[in-house]
Amino acid sequence: MDYLEIEGKAQLERFGIPVNDSILLKGDEIPEKISYPCVLKGQILSGKRGKAGAVRVVKSEDELREVKKIIEGITINGKHMEGVIACGFLPIVEEYYLGMTLDVKNRAMVMLFTPYGGMEIEELAATAPEKLLRLNCTPDFEKDAFLKAASIFDLPEERLNEVVDIAEKLCRACFELDATTIEINPLAVLEDGSLLAIDSKLVIDDNSLIRQGDYTILPRTAQKKSPQEEEAEAYDLTYVELDSEGDIATMAGGAGIGMATMDTIRHYGGRVNNFLDLGGGVTAEKTYQAMKILLQNESTNYILINVFGGINNCADMADGIARAYKELGIKKKVVVKSRGFNQEQGWAIYEELGFPQTKYGTTDEAVQTLLKIKEAQ
């Protein structure tokens, strides 16, 4: 389960981690204890709030009322604001990142730390991995190991000790909350040298909620589904919109191959709009409906199909895809990787449509083919 910033910070504070004040704005009432300037922050289960205009500095009560209404109307990736909080304007001199997440591949809880905040942690990991400390905290936090690893950053001794103290508390919070992700971004360094968690992300394993408390502060509003999501649900398809600015749609014959396809697209610099898994019992009708959904999504211009015919029939899947492509007449660029039972018959159908194919190659090759087509346009 995902938690809002105000809820995540409440948990950090419960474990002794210093956080800045967050005043929840309810209705038209403006608490007298708010001082100006202050920062208004929309509470939403999505990232990129700053880019969307949902984090704003205001200098008066009148401006607060005006900006609050603007923030409340902002949606990000189809999600709506759950509320707005006011935080004091702080004299920040540096921003650190400190977090823990589940490393599924290595079956470990990993702590990440960097004093180079102010950017997406994924971007830093990709462009400057030497600036990001990774520490295996399974089964527990090791203070000496953290101090030794963090020595490369040459932080003042007093500050490093404070970071270690917060890191130790964060690790305890992570395990006691059954969190799969818990992060402070940023961990702010103020002019007086003190550290404050001024934003947070908390995700708790759904399977453990039965033994956790109710940590919600704001009620969740019903999020309106997109037309594509509603149609996918009607045909027993798994469709999730990931990035409203992504222009590449994906169709996969299984969740595993779908995740691998998305990761590969991102690895090569593409932006994935959606995850569509055909699920089990794939028929021509099912791929017909899936292809219709992808073709009718106005946000995308490209489609990557990555399917495997084990018990499923590659020719039947191709028939459904071809029917939708011909009927709708929406000529998006489509690249296919299809292999397995009746693959040759399926390939022949795709060749008739003019779809570039990766017949014997890898998902990497299929993605690279698509991105080359994209670059050429």
Disulfide bonds with the S-S distance in Angstrom:
none
